[in-house]
Amino acid sequence: MRGKIVLLAAALTVAGCGTQTGGPASILDKDELVVAVKPDQPGLGFKTAGGRFEGFDVDVASYVAAHLGKKVTFVPTTSEGREDKLNSGEVDMVIATFSISPQRKAEVTFAGPYYVSHQDILVRARTTDIRGVRDLRGRRLCQAKGSISASRIVEGRRVMAGLVPAATYSACVEMLRAGRVDAVSTGDLILAGFAAADKGAFAIVNAPFTEERYGIALPRGDVAGCEEVNRALTAMYQSGAAATLLRARFGSTGLRLTTSVPQFEGCE
């Protein structure tokens, strides 16, 4: 109990300092944080039939909020809607497998990454002729709206797959199940969640080819908030909490999990 009181006092001190300096609005000045998460990614961000959000992204948000001494509520978001929800003021943070990129850093301030995933490929079970990214040439590859994963293959790797658009990754997985696409490619943590939710239907190729640095997006310019979130993430990993949460969500998938503190981008 004493540790929680000290932690709360430290967070309030940081918030007070940010207000006194007259800087930009900060999440540290709020009593409650509204966090956007995915509602349709098993293991990461998923909204249950009872309306409760669960998954590793939700776990991270809850840990960070507790570190800051804040209450937290969750709202759903798609990949396409993440920046808009944040920049409009509808939410205070986005924790939704949001890969950090130079273009996105121009729109939001990223804390973290809170996890470094690796882009891989999901196929139907018993598929044997897709063993790596080069095998996607001429194949039908699902492209989730608002995601940059497919462009990393076609533009970054110059593998000319045929892109088939979908609104979300859950829609991509349903298209894969129905045979309308040959593969889905994004961070392996996302793919592992879908594979675990429907055991025997899909397989991860296990041929990683890029890094997916999942960041916590804050309103542009909230440096004080970003730095405090990074302190929370450091504590989450150093205390072993991150390892416990990751194993609870993905330990049965066989995915090699990273449980060391990620190298942070730095708050700008």
C-alpha positions as CSV (number, residue, x, y, z in Angstrom):
1,M,0.0,0.0,0.0
2,R,2.9,2.4,0.9
3,G,4.4,1.7,-2.6
4,K,1.2,2.7,-4.3
5,I,0.9,5.9,-2.3
6,V,4.5,6.9,-3.2
7,L,3.9,6.0,-6.9
8,L,0.7,8.1,-6.9
9,A,2.5,11.1,-5.3
10,A,5.3,10.9,-7.9
11,A,2.8,10.9,-10.7
12,L,0.9,13.9,-9.3
13,T,4.1,15.8,-8.8
14,V,5.0,15.3,-12.5
15,A,1.5,16.4,-13.5
16,G,1.8,19.5,-11.3
17,C,5.1,20.5,-12.8
18,G,3.7,20.1,-16.4
19,T,0.8,22.5,-15.5
20,Q,3.0,25.1,-13.9
21,T,5.3,25.4,-16.9
22,G,2.4,26.3,-19.2
23,G,3.3,23.5,-21.7
24,P,0.9,21.6,-23.9
25,A,-2.0,19.7,-22.3
26,S,-0.8,16.4,-20.9
27,I,-2.4,13.1,-19.9
28,L,-0.8,13.8,-16.5
29,D,-3.3,16.5,-15.9
30,K,-6.3,14.1,-16.2
31,D,-7.9,12.0,-13.5
32,E,-9.2,9.4,-15.9
33,L,-7.6,8.2,-19.2
34,V,-9.7,7.1,-22.2
35,V,-7.7,4.6,-24.1
36,A,-8.4,3.3,-27.6
37,V,-7.8,-0.4,-28.2
38,K,-8.7,-2.9,-30.9
39,P,-12.0,-4.8,-30.3
40,D,-11.3,-7.7,-32.7
41,Q,-7.7,-8.9,-32.1
42,P,-7.7,-12.0,-29.8
43,G,-5.0,-11.9,-27.3
44,L,-4.3,-8.2,-27.8
45,G,-7.4,-6.2,-27.9
46,F,-10.8,-7.9,-27.9
47,K,-14.3,-6.9,-26.8
48,T,-16.2,-9.8,-25.2
49,A,-19.9,-10.5,-25.6
50,G,-20.3,-8.9,-22.2
51,G,-18.7,-5.7,-23.4
52,R,-15.4,-6.1,-21.5
53,F,-12.1,-5.4,-23.2
54,E,-9.3,-7.9,-22.7
55,G,-5.9,-8.7,-24.1
56,F,-2.2,-7.7,-23.8
57,D,-2.8,-4.2,-25.0
58,V,-5.5,-3.8,-22.4
59,D,-3.1,-5.2,-19.8
60,V,-0.5,-2.7,-20.7
61,A,-3.0,0.2,-20.6
62,S,-4.2,-0.9,-17.2
63,Y,-0.6,-1.2,-15.9
64,V,0.4,2.3,-17.2
65,A,-2.8,3.9,-15.8
66,A,-2.1,2.3,-12.3
67,H,1.5,3.6,-12.5
68,L,0.1,7.1,-13.2
69,G,-2.5,6.8,-10.5
70,K,-5.3,7.2,-13.0
71,K,-8.6,5.5,-13.7
72,V,-9.0,4.1,-17.2
73,T,-11.8,3.4,-19.6
74,F,-11.6,1.7,-23.0
75,V,-13.1,2.5,-26.4
76,P,-12.7,0.6,-29.6
77,T,-10.7,1.7,-32.6
78,T,-9.8,0.4,-36.1
79,S,-6.3,0.8,-37.6
80,E,-7.6,3.6,-39.8
81,G,-9.2,5.5,-37.0
82,R,-6.4,5.7,-34.5
83,E,-4.9,9.1,-35.3
84,D,-8.3,10.7,-35.7
85,K,-9.5,9.5,-32.3
86,L,-6.4,10.9,-30.6
87,N,-6.1,14.2,-32.5
88,S,-9.8,15.0,-32.0
89,G,-9.5,14.6,-28.3
90,E,-11.9,11.7,-28.1
91,V,-9.2,9.5,-26.5
92,D,-6.0,10.3,-24.4
93,M,-4.0,7.3,-25.5
94,V,-4.0,4.7,-28.3
95,I,-2.6,1.2,-27.5
96,A,-3.7,-0.8,-30.5
97,T,-0.7,-2.5,-32.1
98,F,0.2,0.9,-33.5
99,S,3.6,0.5,-35.3
100,I,5.9,3.4,-34.9
101,S,7.0,5.0,-38.2
102,P,8.5,8.4,-39.2
103,Q,5.3,9.4,-40.9
104,R,3.2,8.6,-37.8
105,K,5.7,10.3,-35.5
106,A,4.8,13.6,-37.3
107,E,1.2,13.2,-36.2
108,V,1.4,11.9,-32.6
109,T,3.9,11.5,-29.8
110,F,4.9,7.9,-29.2
111,A,6.0,6.4,-25.9
112,G,7.6,3.0,-26.0
113,P,7.6,0.8,-27.9
114,Y,5.8,-1.4,-25.3
115,Y,6.6,-4.5,-27.4
116,V,8.8,-5.2,-30.4
117,S,7.0,-7.8,-32.6
118,H,8.3,-9.2,-35.9
119,Q,6.2,-9.2,-39.1
120,D,5.4,-12.7,-40.2
121,I,2.8,-14.5,-42.3
122,L,-0.4,-16.4,-41.4
123,V,-1.7,-19.1,-43.8
124,R,-4.3,-21.8,-43.7
125,A,-3.2,-24.9,-41.9
126,R,-1.4,-27.5,-44.1
127,T,-0.3,-24.8,-46.6
128,T,3.2,-25.9,-47.7
129,D,4.1,-23.6,-50.6
130,I,4.4,-20.3,-48.6
131,R,7.5,-20.5,-46.5
132,G,8.7,-16.9,-46.6
133,V,8.0,-13.4,-47.8
134,R,9.3,-14.2,-51.4
135,D,6.7,-16.9,-51.8
136,L,4.0,-14.2,-51.6
137,R,4.8,-13.0,-55.1
138,G,1.7,-13.3,-57.2
139,R,-0.4,-14.4,-54.2
140,R,-3.5,-12.8,-52.8
141,L,-2.4,-10.9,-49.7
142,C,-4.9,-9.2,-47.5
143,Q,-4.4,-5.5,-46.8
144,A,-6.1,-4.2,-43.6
145,K,-7.2,-0.5,-44.0
146,G,-4.9,1.9,-42.1
147,S,-2.1,-0.7,-41.7
148,I,1.4,-0.4,-43.3
149,S,2.2,-4.1,-43.1
150,A,1.3,-5.0,-46.7
151,S,3.1,-2.0,-48.1
152,R,6.3,-3.2,-46.3
153,I,6.1,-6.3,-48.5
154,V,5.1,-4.7,-51.8
155,E,7.0,-1.5,-51.6
156,G,9.7,-2.3,-49.0
157,R,10.6,-5.8,-50.2
158,R,9.3,-5.3,-53.8
159,V,7.4,-8.6,-53.6
160,M,4.5,-8.1,-56.0
161,A,1.7,-9.7,-54.2
162,G,-1.9,-9.0,-55.2
163,L,-3.4,-6.8,-52.5
164,V,-7.0,-7.5,-51.4
165,P,-8.4,-4.8,-49.2
166,A,-10.3,-5.4,-45.9
167,A,-11.5,-3.2,-43.1
168,T,-9.7,-4.9,-40.3
169,Y,-7.3,-7.8,-39.6
170,S,-10.2,-9.9,-38.2
171,A,-11.9,-9.5,-41.6
172,C,-8.6,-10.5,-43.2
173,V,-8.5,-13.7,-41.2
174,E,-12.1,-14.5,-42.2
175,M,-11.1,-14.0,-45.9
176,L,-8.2,-16.3,-45.3
177,R,-10.5,-18.9,-43.8
178,A,-12.8,-18.7,-46.8
179,G,-10.0,-19.0,-49.3
180,R,-10.5,-15.5,-50.7
181,V,-6.8,-14.6,-49.9
182,D,-3.7,-16.8,-49.6
183,A,-2.1,-15.0,-46.7
184,V,-2.3,-12.4,-44.0
185,S,0.9,-10.6,-42.9
186,T,1.5,-8.4,-39.9
187,G,3.1,-8.5,-36.5
188,D,3.6,-12.1,-35.2
189,L,1.8,-11.2,-31.9
190,I,-1.3,-10.3,-33.8
191,L,-1.1,-13.5,-35.9
192,A,-0.5,-15.6,-32.8
193,G,-3.6,-14.3,-31.2
194,F,-5.8,-15.3,-34.2
195,A,-4.1,-18.7,-34.4
196,A,-4.6,-19.4,-30.7
197,A,-8.3,-18.4,-31.0
198,D,-9.0,-21.0,-33.7
199,K,-6.5,-23.8,-33.1
200,G,-5.9,-26.0,-36.1
201,A,-7.3,-23.6,-38.7
202,F,-4.2,-21.5,-39.3
203,A,-0.5,-21.6,-39.1
204,I,2.2,-19.0,-38.7
205,V,5.0,-19.5,-41.3
206,N,7.7,-18.5,-38.7
207,A,9.8,-16.6,-41.2
208,P,10.0,-13.1,-39.6
209,F,11.4,-10.3,-41.9
210,T,10.8,-6.9,-40.2
211,E,10.3,-5.4,-36.8
212,E,6.9,-4.0,-35.6
213,R,7.6,-1.6,-32.8
214,Y,4.3,-1.1,-31.1
215,G,4.1,2.3,-29.5
216,I,1.7,4.0,-27.1
217,A,0.4,7.1,-29.0
218,L,-0.2,10.3,-27.1
219,P,-1.3,13.7,-28.3
220,R,1.4,15.4,-30.2
221,G,3.8,17.4,-27.9
222,D,3.0,15.6,-24.6
223,V,6.6,15.0,-23.7
224,A,6.0,14.9,-20.0
225,G,3.3,12.3,-20.4
226,C,5.5,10.3,-22.8
227,E,8.4,10.2,-20.4
228,E,6.2,9.1,-17.5
229,V,4.7,6.3,-19.6
230,N,8.2,5.2,-20.5
231,R,9.0,4.9,-16.8
232,A,5.9,2.8,-16.4
233,L,6.9,0.5,-19.2
234,T,10.4,0.1,-17.8
235,A,8.9,-0.9,-14.4
236,M,6.6,-3.3,-16.1
237,Y,9.5,-5.2,-17.7
238,Q,12.0,-4.9,-14.9
239,S,9.5,-6.2,-12.3
240,G,8.7,-9.3,-14.4
241,A,5.0,-8.1,-14.9
242,A,5.5,-7.9,-18.7
243,A,6.8,-11.5,-18.9
244,T,3.8,-12.7,-16.8
245,L,1.3,-10.9,-19.0
246,L,2.8,-12.1,-22.2
247,R,3.0,-15.7,-21.2
248,A,-0.6,-15.6,-20.0
249,R,-1.8,-14.4,-23.3
250,F,0.6,-16.2,-25.8
251,G,2.5,-18.8,-23.8
252,S,0.5,-21.7,-25.5
253,T,1.2,-20.5,-29.0
254,G,4.9,-21.5,-29.2
255,L,5.8,-18.0,-30.2
256,R,9.2,-16.9,-28.9
257,L,8.4,-13.9,-26.7
258,T,10.6,-11.0,-25.9
259,T,10.6,-10.2,-22.2
260,S,13.5,-7.7,-22.0
261,V,12.9,-3.9,-21.8
262,P,12.5,-2.6,-25.4
263,Q,14.8,0.2,-26.6
264,F,12.6,3.3,-26.5
265,E,12.3,5.8,-29.3
266,G,12.7,8.8,-27.1
267,C,10.1,11.5,-26.5
268,E,10.2,14.4,-28.9
